[in-house]
Amino acid sequence: MNRRILILAAVVVSVAATSSFAVAQTPTVTIDPQSHGNLAAAQESIVVAFIRISDAQQANDDHLGGHAGRAKELLNQANQELSLAAAFADQNGPANPTSAPPSSTPPASAPPASAPPPAQQTTPDLSGKWTIYAYNTNHPGSSLKTIQVVQQGNIISGTFRGPNQHGKMQGLITGNHVEFSTDTHEILTFRGEITPTGMSGLYGFNGQHAPWTAERTN
């Protein structure tokens, strides 16, 4: 009888651990970078770390002792705490400073005008529908895939559809470099460069890589 109870308990723990991994949600950037640049940047780093851990789980066939899944849960908690921190700052910002009394001292001469700062590089806009032309990673031939991209700053998310699977996708734009992964049974990771005519690079699955290109279809 005791042996049956122990076996049943082990099964319940195993199912619970599996369910915990399955419901792990990809964090997103919810903080306005114009209002809280540092907090928004921290959220972007959390998204990148989450994607990297997903890649590691795929590469190791989820044989990481449950620690990677726990790390992703902690990243989600950290992301929520950052959102709460930004909301608290919005509600409890410093009061407007009182006006200083007029000074009798004549104003100093204005310093000579300095050269304007260099213009910041604009993040490419990848919003919309894209068609991906990709060679297969594990056998000859190629296939068509599509992504529908939603962009917030340099964070991208949306949906992925391929010949055999579909699901969500998320990634990051760094300058003219783009990287995104799919939330599918077989996790695909795409890395490439953004050009005036589209995107191109390499994508991978299970340590195998193949070239891909993409162009807008809307």
C-alpha positions as CSV (number, residue, x, y, z in Angstrom):
1,M,0.0,0.0,0.0
2,N,2.8,2.4,1.0
3,R,4.6,1.6,-2.3
4,R,1.5,2.5,-4.3
5,I,1.2,5.8,-2.5
6,L,4.8,6.7,-3.2
7,I,4.4,5.8,-6.9
8,L,1.3,8.0,-7.1
9,A,3.0,10.9,-5.4
10,A,5.9,10.7,-7.8
11,V,3.5,10.8,-10.8
12,V,1.7,13.8,-9.4
13,V,5.0,15.7,-8.8
14,S,6.1,14.8,-12.3
15,V,2.9,16.0,-13.9
16,A,3.0,19.2,-11.8
17,A,6.5,20.0,-12.9
18,T,5.6,19.4,-16.6
19,S,2.5,21.6,-16.3
20,S,4.6,24.4,-14.7
21,F,7.0,24.4,-17.6
22,A,4.1,24.3,-20.1
23,V,2.4,27.4,-18.8
24,A,5.6,29.5,-18.7
25,Q,4.7,32.7,-20.6
26,T,7.2,34.7,-22.5
27,P,7.7,38.1,-20.8
28,T,7.0,41.3,-22.7
29,V,8.1,44.9,-22.4
30,T,5.3,46.8,-20.8
31,I,7.2,49.9,-19.6
32,D,7.3,53.1,-21.7
33,P,11.0,53.7,-22.6
34,Q,10.3,57.4,-22.9
35,S,9.2,57.6,-19.2
36,H,11.5,55.0,-17.7
37,G,14.4,54.2,-20.0
38,N,16.4,52.1,-17.5
39,L,13.5,50.0,-16.4
40,A,12.4,49.4,-20.0
41,A,15.9,48.4,-20.9
42,A,15.9,45.9,-18.0
43,Q,12.7,44.4,-19.3
44,E,14.3,44.0,-22.7
45,S,17.2,42.1,-21.1
46,I,14.7,39.8,-19.4
47,V,13.1,39.0,-22.7
48,V,16.4,38.2,-24.3
49,A,17.4,36.0,-21.3
50,F,14.1,34.1,-21.5
51,I,14.7,33.4,-25.2
52,R,18.2,32.2,-24.5
53,I,17.0,29.8,-21.8
54,S,14.3,28.5,-24.2
55,D,17.1,27.8,-26.8
56,A,19.2,26.0,-24.1
57,Q,16.2,23.8,-23.1
58,Q,15.7,22.9,-26.8
59,A,19.4,22.1,-27.3
60,N,19.5,19.9,-24.2
61,D,16.1,18.3,-24.8
62,D,14.8,19.8,-21.5
63,H,17.3,17.7,-19.5
64,L,18.3,20.5,-17.2
65,G,16.8,19.2,-13.9
66,G,13.9,21.7,-13.9
67,H,16.4,24.6,-13.1
68,A,15.9,26.3,-16.5
69,G,12.2,26.3,-16.1
70,R,12.5,27.7,-12.6
71,A,14.8,30.4,-14.0
72,K,12.2,31.4,-16.6
73,E,9.6,31.6,-13.8
74,L,11.9,34.0,-11.8
75,L,12.4,36.1,-15.0
76,N,8.6,36.5,-15.3
77,Q,8.5,37.5,-11.6
78,A,11.3,40.0,-12.2
79,N,9.5,41.4,-15.2
80,Q,6.3,41.9,-13.2
81,E,8.2,43.6,-10.4
82,L,9.7,46.1,-12.9
83,S,6.2,46.9,-14.2
84,L,5.1,47.6,-10.6
85,A,8.2,49.7,-10.0
86,A,7.4,51.9,-13.0
87,A,3.7,52.2,-12.0
88,F,4.8,53.2,-8.5
89,A,7.1,55.8,-9.9
90,D,4.3,57.2,-12.1
91,Q,2.0,57.5,-9.1
92,N,4.5,58.8,-6.6
93,G,6.8,61.0,-8.7
94,P,8.6,64.0,-7.1
95,A,6.4,67.1,-6.7
96,N,7.0,70.0,-9.0
97,P,9.8,72.1,-7.6
98,T,8.9,75.5,-6.1
99,S,9.9,78.6,-8.1
100,A,13.1,80.2,-6.9
101,P,12.9,83.9,-5.9
102,P,14.1,86.4,-8.5
103,S,17.8,87.1,-8.2
104,S,19.3,90.5,-8.3
105,T,22.5,89.2,-9.8
106,P,22.6,89.9,-13.5
107,P,22.6,86.7,-15.6
108,A,25.9,85.4,-16.8
109,S,26.7,85.5,-20.4
110,A,25.5,82.5,-22.3
111,P,28.2,80.0,-23.2
112,P,28.9,79.5,-26.9
113,A,26.5,77.1,-28.6
114,S,27.9,73.6,-28.9
115,A,27.5,71.3,-31.8
116,P,24.3,69.3,-31.8
117,P,24.6,65.7,-30.6
118,P,24.8,63.1,-33.4
119,A,21.5,61.7,-34.4
120,Q,20.5,58.4,-32.9
121,Q,20.1,55.4,-35.1
122,T,16.4,54.7,-35.8
123,T,15.3,51.1,-35.1
124,P,14.1,49.5,-38.3
125,D,10.3,48.9,-38.4
126,L,9.5,45.2,-39.0
127,S,5.8,45.4,-38.3
128,G,3.6,43.5,-40.6
129,K,3.5,40.2,-42.5
130,W,6.7,38.6,-43.9
131,T,7.3,35.5,-46.1
132,I,10.4,33.5,-45.2
133,Y,12.1,31.4,-47.8
134,A,14.3,28.9,-45.9
135,Y,16.4,25.8,-46.8
136,N,15.6,22.8,-44.7
137,T,18.1,22.1,-41.9
138,N,18.0,18.2,-41.9
139,H,17.2,17.2,-45.5
140,P,17.5,18.7,-49.0
141,G,14.9,21.2,-50.2
142,S,13.3,24.3,-48.9
143,S,10.0,25.5,-47.5
144,L,7.9,28.7,-47.1
145,K,7.1,30.1,-43.7
146,T,5.3,33.3,-42.6
147,I,5.5,35.6,-39.6
148,Q,3.1,38.3,-38.5
149,V,5.2,40.8,-36.5
150,V,4.1,43.3,-33.9
151,Q,6.9,45.7,-32.8
152,Q,7.3,47.7,-29.6
153,G,10.6,49.6,-29.6
154,N,13.2,47.0,-30.5
155,I,11.2,44.1,-29.1
156,I,9.2,42.1,-31.7
157,S,6.5,39.5,-31.1
158,G,3.7,37.9,-33.1
159,T,2.8,34.6,-34.8
160,F,4.7,32.1,-36.8
161,R,3.3,29.6,-39.4
162,G,5.3,26.9,-41.1
163,P,4.5,23.8,-43.2
164,N,4.2,21.5,-40.1
165,Q,3.7,23.8,-37.1
166,H,2.6,27.2,-36.0
167,G,2.6,29.3,-32.8
168,K,3.9,32.5,-31.3
169,M,7.3,34.1,-31.9
170,Q,9.3,36.8,-30.1
171,G,12.7,38.4,-30.6
172,L,14.9,41.5,-30.5
173,I,16.3,44.0,-32.9
174,T,19.8,45.3,-32.3
175,G,20.8,48.0,-34.8
176,N,20.4,46.2,-38.1
177,H,20.6,42.7,-36.6
178,V,17.4,40.7,-35.8
179,E,16.9,37.6,-33.8
180,F,13.7,35.7,-33.0
181,S,12.6,32.3,-31.8
182,T,9.3,30.4,-32.3
183,D,7.1,29.1,-29.4
184,T,6.5,25.8,-31.3
185,H,7.0,22.1,-30.7
186,E,10.3,22.3,-32.6
187,I,11.7,25.7,-31.5
188,L,13.4,27.5,-34.5
189,T,15.8,30.4,-33.9
190,F,16.3,32.9,-36.7
191,R,19.3,35.3,-36.7
192,G,20.1,37.7,-39.5
193,E,20.6,41.2,-40.9
194,I,17.9,43.7,-41.9
195,T,18.5,45.2,-45.3
196,P,16.5,47.8,-47.4
197,T,14.9,44.9,-49.3
198,G,14.2,42.5,-46.4
199,M,16.0,40.2,-44.0
200,S,18.5,37.3,-44.4
201,G,20.7,35.1,-42.3
202,L,20.8,31.6,-40.7
203,Y,18.2,29.7,-38.6
204,G,18.7,26.7,-36.5
205,F,17.1,23.6,-34.9
206,N,18.8,21.0,-32.8
207,G,22.3,22.3,-33.6
208,Q,21.7,22.3,-37.4
209,H,21.6,25.5,-39.4
210,A,20.5,26.7,-42.9
211,P,20.1,30.0,-44.7
212,W,16.9,32.0,-44.9
213,T,15.7,35.2,-46.5
214,A,12.4,37.1,-45.9
215,E,10.4,39.8,-47.7
216,R,7.3,41.8,-46.8
217,T,4.1,40.5,-48.2
218,N,1.7,43.3,-47.2
